Amino acid sequence: MAMSWQEANEAVTAPGQIFELIDAEIRGVKMQVFKNAPAHLGQIFAGARGHGDKTFLVYEGETWTFAKTMDQVDGLANLLVNTYGVKKGDRVAVAMRNYPEWVMSFAAIISVGAVNVSMNSWWTEDEMDFALVDSGATVLICDQQRYDIGAESCVKHGVKVLVVRPEKPLPANVDQWEAMVKPGAPHPGADIDPDDDATILYTSGTTGRPKGAVSTHRAIISALMAFSARNGVLTMSGTKLKEIQGPEVPTSFILIVPLFHVTGCVPVMMSCFIAGLKLAIMYKWDAEKALEMIEREQITNFVGVPTQSWDLVNSPAFDKFDTTSLRAVGGGGAPSPTSLVGKVNDKVKNGSPQLGYGMTETNAFGPGITGSDYLSHPTSTGRAVLPMKVEVRDENLQPVPTGQSGEIWFFGPMLIRGYWNRPEATAETIVDGWLRSGDLGRLDADGFVYVEDRVKDMILRAGENVYGAEVESAIYEHPAVHEAAVFGVPHERLGEEVAVAIYPNDHTTLTAEELWEFLEGKISKHKIPTHVVIINEPLPRNAAGKFLKRDLQQQVVKGVLVPTSR
């Protein structure tokens, strides 16, 4: 007989279990932590050596075993400490596309006690300069394109540079990976505490300067262990997944999101490190190429933003490829259209749809949902498992009754310790150990979390709250819609009106009038967009895959985009 969700949580984390929880005090806050957690990430990377000649990384015709990868990690670690003089706590920046060397750099930097600064590979020269100065990085490991963008900044700030896969001759004072990294050189080791800093990931803000979210070794390890613990809770609580038809295949991941984004870094890459799994790296997102790679590499786990799941199952090439190896299709980063849940379930023979609600500030861990739970609660982002706690609070920071909307708050050892050099932003976001998500949502009686909108993105129309995620979900039910982003535009009398930008499916047409007719009766009249912009190209996104709604809003306000209005 299946346990309740609470009973399953308690059973999985009980004394004597792998995921046993004990009381601890972290930075003055009492919380529960995993008793059996590795002391630091260096132990996880060292453990990867035990996987030997198993395939770890697959990239554009290259195959890297765990042993071959760790030889490179050791060589780079030796170079960082003994040649570049990197000490414990120093920041080392990584700026490159998803190359195998990104993975190696991450492991080497962190295992010598330094802090990995993940730089957004979409950044301009000004943005790279800001992050190098803000983080105080002493070394930059980058590819040719990022070197070309940041070269002057590195000279100006005295940052040492190591270039990966150079495409042209480099200046004499710039090092090349192949010449400097000696595979298998002795790893210098490090004395690392669980609460030492490990990573700085810059949040993908759409306005202003990004903030560097700082995670400790304990925080990242806690997120990884919580992901594993959730699997046990799902099983014990009776969540049903599809019965596998055909032979079982080893668990593996396809990397379809940037490694500088928390999803690609923690639940995808680090899960492969810790469990000895294959990671197939895409050069660039392309649904048909992803399908080809899934077939060739027998990929089981597809984790990205919901749009990528949408692209995958709606690809005209979907039926040309064998996707029976897939066991889970989903990810996080944004609410998923309800119509996508059923479509993934129908089209992926052996795989279940899934969704995780995590943030950079939670190391991607948060409420999650899959299988029968997702089919019965398609608008939810799932339930949390211990040691994470979730609350919904009002504007006075007080918990609200079950079912009532408010801001979602998180608590647990997987949270960041704060923002780099931003004490005020830290104090505003982390209150008594609880993290303000900035998301509006609610909890139902069974613990399912429903995300309704960003606090700052909520549209206030004539005193009525309009949640973009709800409107988008209704719009996505129209068969001609491929992408939809709902946002508010100023209105003199109403305060704001609802607007939407839509990118239709290939070979389809859609008019504002057709959309208005379609939405009639599906959502309240005041939620139906007054302004509709049809765009014949993909909507603009940031590097995390999220729509740049502020940009769209400003383009409408300034008349760059002219909507059809009523």
N, C-alpha and C positions, 0 to 999 in steps of 0.2 A: 504493500500500500504506500502511495506517495506521501511524503511529508508536506507540511505547510512550508511556505517560503522561510519563515522565521525558524522553524525546526531544522530545516536543511542547513541554514546558515550556522546555527549553533552546533550541529553535528559535524560539519566540515571543519570548524575552527575549534573543536573541543580539545581538552588536554589529551596528549598522546598522538594527535593527528599531525600530518605533515604541515598543515596550515594552522596549527595551534596558535592562539592569540594570548599574549600576556600584557600586563599593564606596564606602561613606561611613561616617562616625562620627557618630551621633546621640546626644546626651546621654551621651557616653562609651562608647557601645556600637557595635561595628562591625557593619554590616549592609549589605544590598544595597538600593538605591533606584532609582527610575525616572529615567534620564538625561534624558528629554524631558518631565518633569512641569512643568506651569506653576509659577511661583514661589510663587503664593498664590491663594486662592480669588477674590480681586478680579479677577484676570485672566479667570477663568471667567465671572464675572458680566458683565464688560465684553464678553466675546465673545458673550454672548447677544444683544447689540444687533444683531449681524450677521444674526440670523434675522428681523429686521424685522416684517413683517405676518403672519408665520406664527402660527397659533393656539398659544398656550402654555397658558393656564388656562381651564378650563370649569367653571363652578360655578352651579348653580341658575338657569339661564337667562342667566347672564353669560358673555361671552367676552372674554378678555384676550389680545391679541397680545403678542409679545415686546417690541415697541417701546413699547406702552402700559404694560406692566408695568415696563419699565426707566425710563420717565418717572417713575413713582411711586417707584421705588427711588432715583433721583437726588434727587427732592424730599425724601424722608425722610432720606437721607444728609446733605443740606444742613441740614435742621432739627436733626438730632442734633448735628452739629458746631457750627454757627453760632448756634443758639438755645439748645440744651440743654447745650452745652459738653462734649460727649462727646469724650474723648481716646483715643488708642491704648491698648489694654489695659483700658479701662473695661468694666464688665459692663452689658449692657442686657438686661432680661428680657422674654420674650414669653409671654403667657398668653392663649390664645384657642382656640376650636375651629378646624377646618381651613378658615379663610377664605383667599381670595387674599392678603389683607394679611399673613398669617403668612409666606407665601413672600417677599413684598416686604420685610418687616421683616428677615428672615434675611439677605437679600442686602445690604440697606443697612447693617445693623449690622456685618457682617463686612468689607464692602468699605471701611469707614472705619477698619479696624484694631481695632475694639472686639470684645468677646466676646459671642456670642449665648447667653443663658441660657434654655434651653427648659424652661418650667414646665408641669408636668402639669395639664391642664385639669380633672382630677377632684379636685384637691387641696381640702382644707378650708382655712378661714381660718388655722388653726394651721400647717398644712403650707406654705401660701404665705408666711406670716410667716417661718418657718424658712428657706426657700430665699432670700428677699430678703435676710435678714441674712447667711446663710452665703455667698452669692455676692458680697455687697456691691454689688448692682445699684444704679445711679444713676437709671435710667429703667425704667418698666414700660409696655410696649405691650400692651393687653389689649382684650377685648370687654366688653360690658356685664355679663355674668354674673360674669366674673372680677374686674371692677372692684368689683362689689357685695361680693364675698368679701374682696378685699384692700385696700379703700379705707382702712380704719383703719391697717393696717400701713404703707401708703405715707405717710400723714401722720406717723405715729410715727417713721419712719426717714428722712423727708425725700426720698422717692423721687418724681421727676417722673412724671406719668401722661399717656399719650396713649391715648384710647379709640377703638376701631374700631367703626363701625356702632352708635352709641349708640341705645338704645331709649327713653330718657327724658332730660329736662334734666339737665345735669351741673353740679356746683359751679363757681364762678368760677375756682378754681385748678386745674381739670382740663381738659386740652386735648382737642379732637376732631380726629381724623385729617383729615376733609374740610376743616376750617377752617385747619389748620396746614401740611399737606403741599402744597407747590406743585409739581405735576408738571413735570418738565423743568428744574427749578432746577439750577444748576451743581453737579456732584458734586465734593466737596472733595478727593477722592483720599486716599491714605495710603501711607506707606512701610512695607511689610509684609515680614517675613522668613518663610521657609518654616516655621520652628519657633516662630513666635509662636502664642499661644493663639487659637483660633477659636471653639470651642463648649464649653459646659458642659451635658451632658445628665445629669439625675439618674436614677440607676439605680432600677429598679422593685422595690426591696426589699419583702418582705412583712412584715418585722419591723424595728423600729428606724427611725432616721432614714435617708433615702436619701443616697447619696454622689454628689457631683457629678463625673462623669467628664469630664476635660478633654482635648480633642483639639486638635491643632495643624493649621495649614493643610496641612502635608505629610501628616499622618495621613489626613485626609479625602480629599485628592487621590490618595494612594496606594491607598486602598480603591476609589475610582472607577476608577482605571486598572487595578487588579487584576481588577475585575469585567469590564472590557472584554477584558483579556488572557485571561481564562478562556474567553471565547467562541472565541478562536483555538485554544487548547489543546484544547477539546472537538472542534473540527472536525478538527484534525490528528491527534487520537488515534483517530478513527473512531467517536465517539459519534454514533449515528443519531437524528435527529429525524424527525417525521412529514413526509412529502411533502405540500406544500400543494396542496389541491384548490380551484381557483378563483383569482381575481385576487389579486395581492399587495397589501397595504395598508400605509400608513406605520406605523412603530412608535409606539405610544402606551401610556400607563399609566393605570390607574384607581387613585385614592388611597382606600384603604379602611381605613387604619390612621392613628393620630394622627401629625401632623408632629413632635410633641415626642418621639416614639419613633424610635430610630435607623433602623428599617426605612423608615418613611415619609420621613424626612429625607434619608438618604444614597442608598441604591440606587434609591429611587423619585423623589423631588423633584430631587435633584442630578443624577441621570442625565438627566432631562429638560432641566435647565439646560445641561448640558455638551454634549448632542447635539441640542438644538433640537427636542424632542419635545413632543407634546401631553400634558397632565396633566388628567384629568377628576376633579374632587374631589366625593366624596360628602358630603352633609350628615350622614348617619348610616348606619351599616351596616344594610343590608336586602338580602337575597339577590335578591328579585324586582326591586327598584329597580336593583340592580347589573346584573342581566341586561338590563334595559331600557336602561341607559346603555351597556353593552357593544355592544348592537345599534346604538343611535343614533350613538354616537361611533366605532364601528369600533375598539374597544379590542383591542390585541394582547397586553398583559402584565398579568396579574392577580397581584399580590404582596401577601400578607397572612399571617395565622397559619393553620395547617392547618385550624382549625375553620371559617374562612371559605370555604376551598376545599370543605370538606365541605358547608357550607350551600348553596353554589352548585350543586354537581352533584346534590345531593339535593333541591333545591327543586322543589315540584310544578309550578312555572312554567317549569322549565328548557326544556322542548320548545316553549314558546310563543314563544321568542325565537331570533333568528339569532345564534349564537355562533361562526360560521365565521371571524371575524376573529381569534379568540384563538390565540396561538402558544405561550404559556407560562402555566401555571396552578400556583401554589404560593406559596412564600414561606419563612418561617422562624419563629423564636421558640419552637418546641417540636417534638418528634419527631412525625412524621406517621404515622397508622395505616397499616399495610401495605395494608389493604383499600382505602384511598383512592387509592393509586397506580394500581391497575388501573382503578378507577372513573373517575378523571379521564381516563386514557388512552382508555377506551372511549367516554365521553360527549362529550368535546371533540374534534370532528372533525379540526381542523387543529392542535391544541395538544398539547404534551407536559407531563406532570407534572414539577415541579421542586421542589427543596428546597435551602435554603441554611442553613448552620450558622454564624451570626455572633452577635456580642454587641454591646452598647453599647461595651464596651471594645475591640472590634476594628473599630469603625465599620461594623458589620453584615457585614463580609467574613469569609469562612471557607471551609471545605470546602463544595462544592456538587455537586449531582447532578441529572441530567435525562435525558430520552429513554431510549435503550436501556440505558444504565447503570443508570437508576433502576428500570426494569422487571426487570433481572437482579439488582439489589441493593436490594430494596424496604425493607430495614431500615437501610440506610446513609444517612448525610448527605453522602456523596460524598468527593471528594479535593480537596486544597488545590493551588493553583498558586503559583508563585513571584511575588513574593518572600516569601510566607508560608511558614513552616515549622511543622510540627505534631509534637509528641512526646507519648507517654503515659508517665507516671512513677509510681513507687510513693510510699509515705508518707515515704521517705527522700530524695525528690526525684531519684531515679535512674531512667533510662529502663528500661522493662520489655521483655521479649522480644515479638516480633510475635505478636499474637493474645491477649496477656494484658491483663487489665483494670487500669486505674489512672486517675489524673487526667489530663485532656487539657490540654496546654500549647501556647500559640501564641507565635510570634515574627515580627516584621516591622515595617516602617515605618508600617503602618496602625493600630498600637496607640495607645491613649491614652497621654499622658505621665504620668498619675497622677490622683489624686482631689484635688479642690479642698480645701485646708486640712486634708487628712487624710494626713500623712506616714506614720503607722503603717499605715494601710490600704493606702497605696501600696506600702510596703515588703513588706507581707504578700502582695500580689497580683502585683507585678512584681518578679521576681528575675533579676538579670543580664540585663535586657531581655526576659525571657520572662514571659508572662502566664499565671497560673494561672486556668483557666476555671471551676473549681468543679464541673465536670462529670466524671462517671465514664464511661469508654468504652474502646475498643480500636481498634487499627489492624490491618488484614489485610495479607497479603503484597503486594497490589497498591496499597496506600496508601489504601484506602477506610476512612473513619472511621465508627465505630458508637458513638452516644451511648446510654448505658445508664440514667443517672439523674443527678440532682444529688448531689454529695458529701454535702450536708447532708440531702437528701431520701431517700437510700437507706434502706430498711427493713432492720433487722438482727433477724431472727427466729431465736431459738435458735442464734445463731452463723452462720446462713446469710444471705448478702446477697440481698435481693430488690429488683430494679430495677423501679420503677414503670412505666417506659416499656414494658418487656416485657409486663407484666401488662395494661396499658392496650391494647396492640396486639392481644392475644388477645381482650379484651373487646369491642373495636370490631368484631370479625368477626361479632358477634351482630347480626342485622338490626334488632333493636328499639332498639339503643343509638345515641343521638345524641351525648351527651357523657359522658365517664368520667374521673374523677380518682382515682388510687390514692394512698394515704398510709398511714402507720403510726400505730397507736394503742398506748398503753402496755399491757403485760401483765406481771403479777407474776412469772410463771415463765419466759416466753419472751423477755422484754425488750420485744418489740413484736409485734403481730399486723398482718396486712394488712387494710386496709379500702378500700372503694371507694364513691364517690358517683356515681350514674348519673342522667342526665336522658334519658328515653326519647324516641324519635321520636314525632311527632304521630300520634295515632290508634292508638297501640300500647300494649300493657301488658307488663310484665316483672316477674317475681318473683325473689327471691333464690334460690329453689329451682331455677327455670328456668336462672338464670345458673350456678349450681354444676354442674348437669347438663351445660350447654353447655361449660364449661371443663374438665370431666373428660377427662384424656388430652391436652389441648392444651398445658398447662403443668404443671410439677411440683406435686404436692399442696400443698407448703408455700407455694407462691406464690399459690394460689387464695385470694381474699379470704375471711376468716372473717366479716367484718362487711360487710353490703351495705345502703346507703341509697339508696332510690329517691326522687328529688326531681322534683316536677312543674313545675319552672321551670329556666331556664338556670343552670348552676353559676356561682358568683361568680368574677369575674376581676379582675385589676388592669388598668391602662390599656394595658399591653403585650399584653393578650389572654391572659395566662397564668393558669391556675386558682390561686385562693387556697387552696392545700392546707392551710396552717397554720390558716386560719379554719375549714375543714371539719373538720380534726382536733379543734380545740378545741370545736366545736359537738357533736361526737360524745362527747368526753371529759366535757363538762359536761351532757350529756343533752338539749341543745337539739334535736339530731337523734338519733333513736332508730333504730338499724340493726336489721335482721334478722340474727341471729347463729347460728352453729352450733358 
